[in-house]
C-alpha cells in the first residue's frame, strides 16, 4: 500500500503491464516477419520486371505493357503478310509452269523457221528466268517472314517445304 501511495503499481497491475508489454513485443515481431515476407515478394517482382524490361527493350512498366498489347496486332499483321507472300509464291509458281508448258509445246510443234523458233525460245527462256527470279525473291521473303513469326513465338501449321 505504501508503494501504491508513492505512485508505484500494485503487484497485480505490474503483472498486467508486463503481459501487455509481452503481447506487444510478440505483435511487433509478427509485423516484422510479415514486412520481411512482403519485402522479399517486392524484390522478386522488381527482379521479374527488370528482366521483362531488358528482354523487351523497355525502360518502364508502361512500355512493357504497351509492347505486350502490341504483340497481338503484330501477330495479325505478320499472318496477313505471310498469307500474301504465300499467294504470290503460288501465282509465280503457276506462271512458271505455264511458261514451261508453252515452251515445251513450241519445241514439240516445230512451227516456224529456225530464226523464229530461236526468238520464241529466247523470249520464253527470258520469261522463265524472270519467273525463277521472282520465285526466289518471294521464297526469300516468305522464309524471312516465317523466321520472324517463329522468333515471335507464333507456331503455324503451314510449312513452305511441304508446299514446294
Secondary structure, DSSP 8 states (H G I E B T S, - for coil): -HHHHTT---HHHHHHHHHHHHHHHHHHHHHHHHHHHHHHHHHHHHHHHHHHHHHHT-SSHHHHHHHHHHHHHHHHHHHHHHHHHHHHHHHHHHHHHHHHHHHHHHHHH--S-HHHHHHHHHHHHHHHHHHHHHHHHHHHHHHHHHHHHHHTT---S--HHHH-
